[in-house]
Amino acid sequence: MPDDHAEQETGKKLLGWIVTIVALAMCAFHLYTAQFGLQPAIIQRGIHLLFGVMLVFLLFPSGKGTRWEKWFRVLDYLLMAAGVIGLAYLVSEDRNIVMRGGAANTTDLFFGSIVLVVTMEATRRVLGPALTIIAGVSVLYALFGQYIPGAWGHRGMFFDDLISYQFLTTEGLFSVPLGASANFIFLFILFGAFLVGSGTGEFFIKFANAIAGHLRGGPAKVAVIASASFGTISGSAVANVVSTGSFTIPLMKKIGYRPVFAGAIEAVASTGGQFMPPVMGAGAFIMADMLGISYLRVCQAALIPAILYFFALLYMVHMEALRKGLQGIPRHELPILSKVMKEEGYLLIPAPFLVALLVMGYSPMKAGFWGIVAVLIVSSFKKASRMGFKKIIETCERGAKGSLEVLAACATAGIVIGVVTQTGLGLKFASLVIEAASGYLFLALVLVMITSLILGMGLTTSAAYILTVILGGPVLTNLGVDPLAAHMFVFYYACLSTITPPVALAAFAGAGIAGAPPFRTGFEAMRLAIIAYVVPFIFVYHPVLIWSGSGWQIALATVTAVLGCMAIGSALMGFMIAKLNWPMRIALLVAAFALLIPGVKTDIAGFALLVGIWLIQYFQSRSMSKTKKETAPDP
């Protein structure tokens, strides 16, 4: 027995070293190509996927804990070797494949089949079965579509054509999503890992506590600010909840917030990190690549809706605190802002430096590379944040591991994209949805929204966005929607799926920390995030909210939308200056929609209604306080 134990420990150490070496090689490859130039598309994406396949089969073994664990491990290594050899073959033969005009031979088809199977299995291990099942069904659809009657069928496809299209072109497995992962996303995930490794994550929490911890309902406001900040570098709703929620949720409960409300606030705030520029949960890079526009244009379009989202959430948190009479954390228990900034403020430098590089016209790859360099330089200013050799190795390994979800999602989503384009399914889906919606844009939007929410319940945000936009994007653009607005619409609902029951992973994670019922927390999160369910419809009809219009139009739409957020927040929380009755709450909802929809007439009507209700509340509260003073007994 002792010998077996020693053998297991040796095996674990060896496995750990192998994982570290592969992760470091992956980081070195992406840093080198970011600075000195990308390889041709198939080579860059093939090597990226090769590293990903190796790490997945090393880190996610099958049959763990069973009596057949050793045999399953042998199978893992065989699958990993098959995938690596297949991808290495593609990379090494790329020039020869191009020279013969992309015509597939028997060897290409053999390795292509293996790589597709291994990629789908790797995705199943990282993300669960949902996306793998979708990809498997899509392959079966491609091969046997001729047997499907009606509009959904097609004339069929030969196996050779399917594999060569998927494996030898950039239209299938190696399409735009995997390209975005290989070119941009990996570097920004690595940048986020370096920020966390330097202690920036903890700094965000101290910073938020110093700013808002003492205010009414302070811990909830801290949760919103910290999650918005941390979300810009992590891009994962569940990771945000677990990272910041372990600090903020207990504090929210401590000052009197209900457990359900505390868990929901953290989930909603963390979800918002996915559409808060600059990172946007990798969505910004994929969107920019798919639309053929600059990354900065996507960030610009996302900015106003993200500000509205977090403003509405902060406002509702404040209304709940007023309604319940909650206070903040005593100042003596909180960090002092000037001290926090003096001691750790330098950790903020890399993030604005990265944005500045992008604004100056540097490519996202170059900006990501120099952003990482900036983190290393800035973190060395003080001993507490200095990253030694061991810390850098650990951070690189964490970054490589953190990229696997997005990498797997992008690769397998590419298989589905290949089938959709090769069989013409995208055009059929668009025409069928338009027909089902009878040509009405609003009905088409609702159908695309439901599709995005349903896909997002079983997939990562990136995968749900890619699959929905491939099918639903043409539906919206055919009905006259601006392409950027269409992509943003789909992306928002893919993000919101993490707080939308029945499968609301971010809300369930918040509920777990708060000790609250998961479904109640999910529905509470939906209520708090209501603005995000509404705004995408508005920017589809009025793209001014995604920065499409004159400066005056954008400024006016932003101001009135902020007032609309206040109206909808008060309506949902049942409080403004005092408690609101139901007629007032309904009137505020009407005012909110009037203010959110850009247009002079609707703005005036909404503003008049909002001010009218505020005045009624103001005079009622003055009258009540005067009555209380008059009826109070003399001292």
C-alpha positions as CSV (number, residue, x, y, z in Angstrom):
1,M,0.0,0.0,0.0
2,P,2.7,2.6,0.9
3,D,4.4,1.8,-2.5
4,D,1.0,2.4,-4.3
5,H,0.6,5.7,-2.5
6,A,4.2,6.8,-3.4
7,E,3.6,5.8,-7.0
8,Q,0.4,7.9,-7.1
9,E,2.2,10.9,-5.6
10,T,5.0,10.6,-8.2
11,G,2.4,10.3,-10.9
12,K,0.6,13.4,-9.8
13,K,3.9,15.4,-9.6
14,L,4.9,14.3,-13.1
15,L,1.4,15.2,-14.4
16,G,1.7,18.6,-12.7
17,W,5.0,19.2,-14.4
18,I,3.7,18.2,-17.8
19,V,0.7,20.5,-17.4
20,T,3.0,23.4,-16.4
21,I,5.3,22.9,-19.3
22,V,2.4,22.7,-21.8
23,A,0.7,25.8,-20.3
24,L,4.0,27.7,-20.5
25,A,4.6,26.7,-24.1
26,M,1.0,27.8,-24.9
27,C,1.6,31.2,-23.3
28,A,5.0,31.6,-25.0
29,F,3.6,30.8,-28.4
30,H,0.8,33.4,-28.0
31,L,3.1,36.1,-26.6
32,Y,5.6,35.6,-29.4
33,T,3.0,35.8,-32.2
34,A,1.4,38.8,-30.5
35,Q,4.6,40.7,-30.7
36,F,6.3,39.4,-33.8
37,G,3.3,38.5,-36.0
38,L,0.6,35.9,-36.3
39,Q,1.1,32.7,-38.3
40,P,-1.2,31.9,-41.2
41,A,-4.8,31.4,-40.0
42,I,-4.8,27.6,-40.1
43,I,-1.4,27.3,-38.4
44,Q,-2.2,29.9,-35.7
45,R,-5.6,28.3,-34.9
46,G,-4.3,24.7,-35.2
47,I,-1.5,25.3,-32.7
48,H,-3.8,27.1,-30.4
49,L,-6.3,24.1,-30.5
50,L,-3.4,21.6,-30.2
51,F,-2.3,23.1,-26.8
52,G,-5.9,23.3,-25.7
53,V,-6.5,19.6,-26.5
54,M,-3.4,18.6,-24.6
55,L,-4.4,20.6,-21.5
56,V,-8.0,19.3,-21.5
57,F,-7.1,15.6,-21.6
58,L,-4.4,16.2,-18.9
59,L,-6.7,18.1,-16.6
60,F,-10.1,16.5,-17.2
61,P,-9.6,12.7,-16.9
62,S,-12.4,10.3,-17.5
63,G,-13.4,7.5,-15.2
64,K,-12.0,9.2,-12.1
65,G,-12.7,7.3,-8.9
66,T,-13.8,4.1,-10.7
67,R,-12.1,0.7,-10.6
68,W,-11.2,1.2,-14.3
69,E,-9.5,4.5,-13.8
70,K,-6.1,3.4,-15.1
71,W,-7.6,2.0,-18.3
72,F,-9.6,5.2,-18.8
73,R,-6.4,7.1,-18.3
74,V,-4.8,5.1,-21.1
75,L,-7.8,6.0,-23.3
76,D,-7.3,9.7,-22.4
77,Y,-3.7,9.6,-23.5
78,L,-4.6,7.8,-26.7
79,L,-7.3,10.4,-27.6
80,M,-4.9,13.2,-26.7
81,A,-2.1,11.8,-28.8
82,A,-4.5,11.2,-31.8
83,G,-5.7,14.9,-31.6
84,V,-2.2,16.3,-31.2
85,I,-0.9,14.2,-34.2
86,G,-3.8,15.2,-36.3
87,L,-3.4,18.9,-35.6
88,A,0.4,18.6,-36.0
89,Y,-0.1,17.0,-39.4
90,L,-2.4,19.9,-40.5
91,V,0.0,22.5,-39.3
92,S,3.0,20.8,-41.0
93,E,1.1,20.1,-44.2
94,D,-0.6,23.5,-44.6
95,R,1.6,24.6,-47.4
96,N,1.2,21.4,-49.4
97,I,-2.6,21.5,-48.8
98,V,-2.7,25.0,-50.3
99,M,-0.5,24.0,-53.2
100,R,-3.0,21.3,-54.2
101,G,-5.9,23.7,-54.0
102,G,-7.3,22.4,-50.8
103,A,-8.3,19.1,-52.4
104,A,-8.5,16.4,-49.6
105,N,-6.6,13.1,-49.8
106,T,-7.2,10.0,-47.7
107,T,-4.7,11.2,-45.0
108,D,-6.5,14.5,-44.7
109,L,-9.8,12.8,-44.2
110,F,-8.4,10.4,-41.7
111,F,-6.8,13.0,-39.5
112,G,-9.7,15.4,-40.0
113,S,-12.2,12.9,-38.7
114,I,-10.0,12.2,-35.6
115,V,-9.6,15.9,-34.8
116,L,-13.3,16.6,-35.0
117,V,-14.1,13.7,-32.7
118,V,-11.3,14.6,-30.2
119,T,-12.4,18.3,-30.3
120,M,-16.0,17.4,-29.4
121,E,-14.9,15.1,-26.7
122,A,-12.6,17.8,-25.2
123,T,-15.5,20.2,-25.2
124,R,-17.7,17.7,-23.4
125,R,-15.1,17.4,-20.7
126,V,-14.7,21.1,-20.2
127,L,-18.3,22.4,-20.7
128,G,-20.5,19.4,-20.3
129,P,-22.6,17.5,-22.9
130,A,-24.8,20.3,-24.3
131,L,-22.6,21.9,-26.9
132,T,-21.1,18.5,-28.0
133,I,-24.7,17.1,-28.5
134,I,-25.5,20.2,-30.6
135,A,-22.4,19.7,-32.7
136,G,-23.1,16.0,-33.1
137,V,-26.6,16.6,-34.2
138,S,-25.4,19.2,-36.7
139,V,-23.0,16.7,-38.2
140,L,-25.7,14.1,-38.5
141,Y,-27.9,16.8,-40.1
142,A,-25.2,17.5,-42.7
143,L,-24.8,13.8,-43.5
144,F,-28.5,12.7,-43.5
145,G,-30.4,15.9,-44.2
146,Q,-31.7,14.5,-47.4
147,Y,-34.0,12.2,-45.4
148,I,-35.6,15.2,-43.6
149,P,-38.9,16.2,-45.3
150,G,-40.0,19.8,-45.9
151,A,-38.2,23.0,-45.6
152,W,-35.7,21.8,-43.0
153,G,-34.2,19.1,-45.2
154,H,-31.4,19.5,-47.8
155,R,-30.0,17.6,-50.7
156,G,-27.4,15.7,-48.5
157,M,-23.7,15.8,-48.2
158,F,-20.8,13.3,-48.7
159,F,-18.6,12.5,-45.7
160,D,-15.5,13.6,-47.7
161,D,-17.0,17.0,-48.4
162,L,-18.0,17.6,-44.8
163,I,-14.6,16.7,-43.4
164,S,-12.6,18.6,-45.9
165,Y,-14.7,21.7,-45.4
166,Q,-14.4,21.4,-41.6
167,F,-10.7,20.5,-41.4
168,L,-9.0,22.2,-44.4
169,T,-10.8,25.5,-44.6
170,T,-11.4,28.4,-42.2
171,E,-15.1,28.0,-42.6
172,G,-15.7,25.2,-40.1
173,L,-13.7,24.1,-37.1
174,F,-11.1,26.8,-37.7
175,S,-13.6,29.6,-38.4
176,V,-13.9,33.1,-36.9
177,P,-14.7,32.1,-33.3
178,L,-11.5,29.9,-32.9
179,G,-9.6,32.7,-34.7
180,A,-10.8,35.2,-32.2
181,S,-9.8,32.8,-29.4
182,A,-6.3,32.2,-30.9
183,N,-5.6,35.8,-31.8
184,F,-7.1,38.0,-29.1
185,I,-9.0,36.2,-26.4
186,F,-6.2,34.1,-25.0
187,L,-4.0,37.2,-24.5
188,F,-6.8,39.1,-22.6
189,I,-7.5,36.1,-20.4
190,L,-3.7,35.9,-19.7
191,F,-3.8,39.7,-19.0
192,G,-6.6,39.2,-16.5
193,A,-4.7,36.4,-14.8
194,F,-1.7,38.6,-14.4
195,L,-3.9,41.4,-12.9
196,V,-5.3,38.9,-10.4
197,G,-1.8,37.5,-9.7
198,S,-0.6,41.1,-8.9
199,G,-3.3,41.6,-6.4
200,T,-5.5,43.9,-8.5
201,G,-8.6,41.8,-7.7
202,E,-8.2,42.4,-3.9
203,F,-7.5,46.0,-4.6
204,F,-10.8,46.4,-6.5
205,I,-12.7,45.2,-3.4
206,K,-10.8,47.5,-1.0
207,F,-11.3,50.4,-3.5
208,A,-15.1,49.7,-3.7
209,N,-15.4,49.4,0.1
210,A,-13.5,52.7,0.6
211,I,-15.8,54.5,-1.8
212,A,-19.2,53.0,-1.0
213,G,-19.0,50.8,2.1
214,H,-20.2,53.6,4.5
215,L,-23.2,54.6,2.4
216,R,-26.7,53.3,2.9
217,G,-26.7,49.6,1.9
218,G,-23.0,50.0,1.4
219,P,-22.0,46.3,1.0
220,A,-24.5,45.9,-1.9
221,K,-23.1,49.0,-3.6
222,V,-19.6,47.6,-3.0
223,A,-20.7,44.3,-4.7
224,V,-21.9,46.3,-7.8
225,I,-18.8,48.4,-8.1
226,A,-16.3,45.5,-7.4
227,S,-18.1,43.1,-9.7
228,A,-18.3,45.7,-12.5
229,S,-14.5,46.3,-12.1
230,F,-13.5,42.7,-11.7
231,G,-15.8,41.6,-14.5
232,T,-14.0,43.8,-17.0
233,I,-10.9,41.5,-16.5
234,S,-12.5,38.1,-15.8
235,G,-15.5,38.1,-18.1
236,S,-17.1,35.1,-16.4
237,A,-20.3,35.7,-14.4
238,V,-19.9,32.6,-12.2
239,A,-16.2,33.3,-11.5
240,N,-17.2,36.9,-10.5
241,V,-19.8,35.6,-8.1
242,V,-17.4,33.2,-6.5
243,S,-14.6,35.7,-6.4
244,T,-16.3,38.9,-5.1
245,G,-19.4,37.3,-3.6
246,S,-17.5,35.5,-0.9
247,F,-16.7,38.9,0.5
248,T,-19.7,41.0,-0.3
249,I,-22.7,38.6,0.3
250,P,-21.9,38.0,4.0
251,L,-21.5,41.8,4.5
252,M,-24.9,42.4,2.8
253,K,-26.6,39.9,5.0
254,K,-24.8,41.4,8.1
255,I,-26.4,44.9,7.6
256,G,-29.9,43.5,7.0
257,Y,-30.3,42.6,3.3
258,R,-32.4,39.4,2.8
259,P,-30.3,36.4,1.7
260,V,-32.3,36.1,-1.6
261,F,-31.6,39.8,-2.3
262,A,-27.9,39.6,-1.4
263,G,-27.4,36.6,-3.7
264,A,-29.3,38.2,-6.5
265,I,-27.4,41.5,-6.3
266,E,-24.1,39.7,-6.6
267,A,-25.3,37.6,-9.5
268,V,-26.7,40.5,-11.4
269,A,-23.6,42.6,-10.8
270,S,-21.3,39.8,-11.8
271,T,-23.3,39.1,-15.0
272,G,-23.0,42.8,-16.0
273,G,-19.2,42.3,-16.1
274,Q,-19.7,40.3,-19.3
275,F,-21.0,43.3,-21.2
276,M,-18.9,46.0,-19.5
277,P,-16.1,47.1,-21.8
278,P,-13.2,46.4,-22.3
279,V,-13.2,42.6,-22.1
280,M,-16.9,41.7,-22.2
281,G,-16.5,38.0,-21.6
282,A,-14.5,37.6,-24.8
283,G,-17.7,38.7,-26.7
284,A,-16.1,42.0,-27.9
285,F,-13.4,40.2,-29.8
286,I,-15.7,37.6,-31.4
287,M,-18.2,40.3,-32.4
288,A,-15.5,42.5,-33.9
289,D,-14.2,39.6,-36.0
290,M,-17.6,38.4,-37.1
291,L,-18.7,41.9,-38.1
292,G,-15.4,43.0,-39.6
293,I,-15.3,46.1,-37.5
294,S,-12.8,47.5,-34.9
295,Y,-12.7,46.1,-31.4
296,L,-13.0,49.7,-30.1
297,R,-16.3,50.2,-32.0
298,V,-17.8,47.2,-30.2
299,C,-16.7,48.6,-26.8
300,Q,-18.1,52.0,-27.7
301,A,-21.5,50.4,-28.6
302,A,-21.5,48.5,-25.4
303,L,-20.7,51.5,-23.1
304,I,-24.0,53.3,-22.7
305,P,-26.1,50.1,-22.2
306,A,-23.6,48.9,-19.6
307,I,-23.7,52.2,-17.7
308,L,-27.5,52.1,-17.7
309,Y,-27.4,48.5,-16.4
310,F,-25.1,49.3,-13.4
311,F,-26.8,52.7,-12.7
312,A,-30.2,51.0,-12.5
313,L,-28.8,48.3,-10.2
314,L,-27.1,50.8,-7.9
315,Y,-30.4,52.8,-7.8
316,M,-32.5,49.8,-6.9
317,V,-29.9,48.8,-4.2
318,H,-30.3,52.3,-2.8
319,M,-34.1,52.2,-2.9
320,E,-34.1,48.9,-1.0
321,A,-31.8,50.3,1.6
322,L,-34.1,53.4,2.1
323,R,-37.2,51.2,2.2
324,K,-35.7,48.9,4.8
325,G,-33.9,51.7,6.7
326,L,-30.5,50.0,6.3
327,Q,-27.2,51.6,7.1
328,G,-23.7,51.2,5.8
329,I,-20.6,49.7,7.5
330,P,-19.1,52.0,10.1
331,R,-16.2,54.0,8.7
332,H,-13.7,52.8,11.2
333,E,-14.2,49.2,9.9
334,L,-13.5,50.3,6.3
335,P,-10.2,51.0,4.4
336,I,-9.5,54.7,3.9
337,L,-9.6,55.7,0.2
338,S,-6.5,57.9,0.3
339,K,-4.6,55.2,2.0
340,V,-5.7,52.5,-0.4
341,M,-4.8,54.7,-3.4
342,K,-1.5,55.6,-1.9
343,E,-0.5,52.1,-1.1
344,E,-2.1,50.2,-4.0
345,G,-3.4,52.7,-6.5
346,Y,-0.5,52.0,-8.9
347,L,-2.2,48.6,-9.6
348,L,-4.8,50.5,-11.6
349,I,-2.2,51.7,-14.2
350,P,-2.2,48.6,-16.6
351,A,-6.0,48.7,-17.3
352,P,-6.1,52.3,-18.6
353,F,-2.7,51.8,-20.3
354,L,-4.3,48.9,-22.3
355,V,-7.3,51.0,-23.3
356,A,-4.9,53.9,-24.3
357,L,-3.0,51.5,-26.6
358,L,-6.2,50.4,-28.3
359,V,-7.3,54.1,-28.7
360,M,-3.9,54.9,-30.2
361,G,-4.5,52.3,-32.9
362,Y,-2.5,49.3,-31.6
363,S,-4.0,45.9,-32.5
364,P,-5.7,44.0,-29.6
365,M,-2.8,41.4,-29.8
366,K,-0.1,44.1,-29.4
367,A,-2.2,45.9,-26.7
368,G,-2.7,42.6,-24.8
369,F,1.1,41.8,-25.0
370,W,2.2,45.3,-23.7
371,G,-0.6,45.2,-21.1
372,I,0.9,42.1,-19.6
373,V,4.3,43.7,-19.7
374,A,2.8,46.7,-17.9
375,V,1.4,44.5,-15.2
376,L,4.8,42.9,-14.6
377,I,6.5,46.3,-14.4
378,V,3.9,48.0,-12.3
379,S,3.6,45.1,-9.9
380,S,7.3,45.3,-9.2
381,F,6.9,48.8,-7.7
382,K,6.3,47.3,-4.2
383,K,7.3,44.0,-2.6
384,A,3.7,43.1,-1.7
385,S,2.6,42.9,-5.3
386,R,5.9,41.9,-6.9
387,M,5.6,38.8,-9.0
388,G,8.6,36.5,-8.7
389,F,9.6,33.8,-11.1
390,K,7.4,31.2,-9.3
391,K,4.4,33.6,-9.3
392,I,4.8,34.3,-13.0
393,I,4.9,30.6,-13.8
394,E,1.7,30.0,-11.7
395,T,0.0,32.9,-13.4
396,C,0.8,31.7,-16.9
397,E,-0.5,28.3,-15.9
398,R,-3.7,29.8,-14.5
399,G,-4.2,31.9,-17.6
400,A,-3.8,28.9,-19.9
401,K,-6.2,26.8,-17.9
402,G,-8.6,29.8,-17.8
403,S,-8.7,29.9,-21.6
404,L,-9.9,26.3,-22.0
405,E,-13.7,27.0,-21.7
406,V,-13.7,29.7,-24.4
407,L,-11.3,27.8,-26.6
408,A,-13.4,24.6,-26.5
409,A,-16.6,26.6,-27.0
410,C,-15.2,28.5,-30.0
411,A,-13.8,25.3,-31.6
412,T,-17.0,23.3,-31.4
413,A,-19.2,26.2,-32.3
414,G,-17.1,26.4,-35.4
415,I,-18.2,22.9,-36.3
416,V,-21.8,24.0,-36.1
417,I,-21.1,27.2,-38.1
418,G,-19.5,25.0,-40.8
419,V,-22.7,22.9,-41.1
420,V,-25.0,25.9,-41.0
421,T,-23.1,27.6,-43.9
422,Q,-22.4,24.4,-45.9
423,T,-26.0,23.1,-45.8
424,G,-27.7,26.5,-46.2
425,L,-29.5,26.0,-42.8
426,G,-28.8,29.7,-41.8
427,L,-30.8,31.0,-44.7
428,K,-33.6,28.5,-44.2
429,F,-33.8,29.4,-40.4
430,A,-33.9,33.1,-41.3
431,S,-36.8,32.7,-43.8
432,L,-38.7,30.3,-41.5
433,V,-38.5,32.7,-38.5
434,I,-39.5,35.7,-40.6
435,E,-42.4,33.6,-41.9
436,A,-43.3,32.6,-38.3
437,A,-43.1,36.2,-37.2
438,S,-45.3,37.2,-40.2
439,G,-42.6,39.8,-41.1
440,Y,-43.0,41.7,-37.8
441,L,-39.7,42.7,-36.3
442,F,-40.9,42.7,-32.7
443,L,-42.1,39.0,-32.9
444,A,-38.8,38.1,-34.6
445,L,-36.9,39.8,-31.8
446,V,-38.9,37.8,-29.2
447,L,-38.1,34.5,-31.0
448,V,-34.4,35.3,-31.3
449,M,-34.3,36.4,-27.6
450,I,-35.9,33.1,-26.5
451,T,-33.5,31.1,-28.7
452,S,-30.5,33.0,-27.1
453,L,-31.8,32.5,-23.5
454,I,-32.4,28.8,-24.1
455,L,-29.0,28.1,-25.7
456,G,-27.3,30.1,-22.9
457,M,-28.8,27.9,-20.2
458,G,-26.7,25.0,-21.4
459,L,-23.7,26.8,-22.9
460,T,-21.1,29.4,-22.1
461,T,-22.0,33.0,-23.0
462,S,-19.6,32.9,-26.0
463,A,-20.9,29.7,-27.4
464,A,-24.6,30.7,-27.0
465,Y,-23.9,34.1,-28.6
466,I,-22.0,32.5,-31.6
467,L,-24.7,29.8,-32.3
468,T,-27.6,32.2,-31.9
469,V,-26.1,35.0,-34.0
470,I,-25.3,32.6,-36.8
471,L,-28.9,31.5,-37.0
472,G,-30.7,34.6,-35.7
473,G,-28.4,37.3,-36.9
474,P,-29.6,37.0,-40.6
475,V,-33.2,37.1,-39.4
476,L,-32.8,40.5,-37.8
477,T,-30.6,42.0,-40.6
478,N,-33.1,40.8,-43.2
479,L,-35.7,42.8,-41.3
480,G,-33.6,45.9,-41.5
481,V,-31.8,45.8,-38.1
482,D,-28.3,47.4,-38.0
483,P,-25.8,44.4,-37.9
484,L,-24.0,45.7,-34.8
485,A,-27.4,46.2,-33.0
486,A,-28.4,42.6,-34.0
487,H,-25.2,41.1,-32.6
488,M,-25.4,43.2,-29.4
489,F,-29.1,42.1,-29.0
490,V,-28.1,38.4,-29.2
491,F,-25.1,38.9,-26.9
492,Y,-27.1,40.6,-24.2
493,Y,-29.6,37.7,-23.9
494,A,-26.7,35.1,-24.0
495,C,-25.3,36.9,-21.0
496,L,-28.7,37.2,-19.2
497,S,-29.2,33.4,-19.5
498,T,-26.8,33.1,-16.5
499,I,-29.5,34.7,-14.2
500,T,-32.6,33.5,-16.0
501,P,-34.3,30.4,-14.5
502,P,-34.6,27.5,-14.8
503,V,-30.8,27.2,-15.3
504,A,-29.4,30.4,-13.9
505,L,-25.8,29.4,-13.0
506,A,-24.7,32.8,-11.7
507,A,-27.8,33.2,-9.6
508,F,-27.5,29.7,-8.2
509,A,-23.8,30.4,-7.3
510,G,-24.9,33.6,-5.4
511,A,-27.7,31.6,-3.7
512,G,-25.2,29.0,-2.6
513,I,-23.0,31.6,-0.9
514,A,-26.0,33.5,0.6
515,G,-27.8,30.3,1.8
516,A,-30.9,31.3,-0.1
517,P,-33.4,29.2,-2.3
518,P,-31.8,29.1,-5.8
519,F,-35.0,29.7,-7.8
520,R,-36.2,32.6,-5.7
521,T,-32.7,34.1,-6.1
522,G,-32.9,33.6,-9.9
523,F,-36.3,35.4,-10.1
524,E,-35.1,38.2,-7.8
525,A,-32.1,38.6,-10.1
526,M,-34.3,38.9,-13.1
527,R,-36.3,41.7,-11.4
528,L,-33.1,43.5,-10.5
529,A,-31.7,43.2,-14.1
530,I,-34.9,44.2,-15.7
531,I,-33.3,47.1,-17.5
532,A,-31.0,44.6,-19.4
533,Y,-34.1,42.7,-20.7
534,V,-35.6,45.9,-22.0
535,V,-32.7,48.0,-23.4
536,P,-31.7,45.6,-26.3
537,F,-35.2,46.0,-27.8
538,I,-34.7,49.8,-27.6
539,F,-31.3,49.9,-29.2
540,V,-32.5,47.7,-32.1
541,Y,-35.3,50.2,-32.9
542,H,-33.2,53.3,-31.9
543,P,-29.4,52.6,-32.4
544,V,-28.6,55.9,-30.8
545,L,-28.0,54.0,-27.5
546,I,-25.2,52.1,-29.2
547,W,-23.5,55.3,-30.3
548,S,-25.1,55.6,-33.7
549,G,-26.2,59.2,-34.2
550,S,-25.1,62.8,-33.5
551,G,-23.4,63.8,-30.3
552,W,-26.6,65.7,-29.2
553,Q,-28.8,62.8,-29.9
554,I,-26.6,60.4,-28.0
555,A,-26.3,62.8,-25.0
556,L,-30.0,63.4,-24.8
557,A,-30.9,59.7,-25.2
558,T,-28.4,58.8,-22.4
559,V,-29.7,61.4,-19.9
560,T,-33.4,60.4,-20.5
561,A,-32.5,56.7,-20.3
562,V,-30.9,57.4,-16.9
563,L,-34.1,59.0,-15.7
564,G,-35.9,56.0,-17.2
565,C,-33.7,53.7,-15.1
566,M,-34.7,55.7,-12.0
567,A,-38.4,55.4,-12.9
568,I,-38.3,51.6,-13.5
569,G,-36.1,51.1,-10.4
570,S,-38.6,52.9,-8.1
571,A,-41.5,51.1,-9.8
572,L,-40.0,47.7,-9.1
573,M,-38.7,48.4,-5.6
574,G,-42.0,50.2,-4.6
575,F,-40.2,53.2,-3.2
576,M,-39.1,56.7,-4.2
577,I,-39.2,59.2,-1.4
578,A,-41.7,57.1,0.4
579,K,-43.6,53.8,-0.2
580,L,-45.4,53.8,-3.6
581,N,-48.9,52.5,-4.1
582,W,-49.7,50.3,-7.1
583,P,-51.2,53.1,-9.3
584,M,-48.0,55.1,-8.9
585,R,-45.8,52.1,-9.6
586,I,-47.7,51.4,-12.9
587,A,-47.5,55.1,-13.8
588,L,-43.7,55.0,-13.2
589,L,-43.4,52.0,-15.5
590,V,-45.1,53.9,-18.2
591,A,-42.8,56.9,-17.5
592,A,-39.8,54.6,-17.6
593,F,-40.6,53.2,-21.1
594,A,-41.4,56.7,-22.4
595,L,-38.0,57.9,-21.2
596,L,-36.1,54.9,-22.4
597,I,-37.4,55.2,-25.9
598,P,-35.5,58.0,-27.7
599,G,-37.7,60.8,-29.0
600,V,-38.6,64.3,-27.9
601,K,-42.4,63.6,-27.4
602,T,-41.9,60.4,-25.4
603,D,-39.1,62.1,-23.4
604,I,-41.3,65.1,-22.5
605,A,-44.3,62.8,-21.6
606,G,-42.1,60.5,-19.5
607,F,-40.3,63.3,-17.7
608,A,-43.6,65.1,-16.9
609,L,-45.0,61.9,-15.4
610,L,-41.8,61.1,-13.4
611,V,-41.7,64.7,-12.0
612,G,-45.4,64.6,-11.2
613,I,-45.1,61.4,-9.1
614,W,-42.0,62.8,-7.4
615,L,-43.8,66.0,-6.4
616,I,-46.8,64.0,-5.1
617,Q,-44.4,61.9,-3.0
618,Y,-42.5,64.9,-1.8
619,F,-45.6,66.8,-0.6
620,Q,-47.1,63.6,0.9
621,S,-43.9,62.9,2.8
622,R,-43.7,66.6,4.1
623,S,-47.3,66.4,5.1
624,M,-46.7,63.1,7.0
625,S,-43.6,64.5,8.8
626,K,-45.5,67.6,9.7
627,T,-48.4,65.6,11.1
628,K,-46.0,63.4,13.1
629,K,-44.4,66.5,14.6
630,E,-47.8,68.0,15.6
631,T,-49.0,64.8,17.2
632,A,-45.8,64.0,19.0
633,P,-46.1,64.5,22.8
634,D,-44.3,67.5,24.2
635,P,-41.0,66.6,26.0
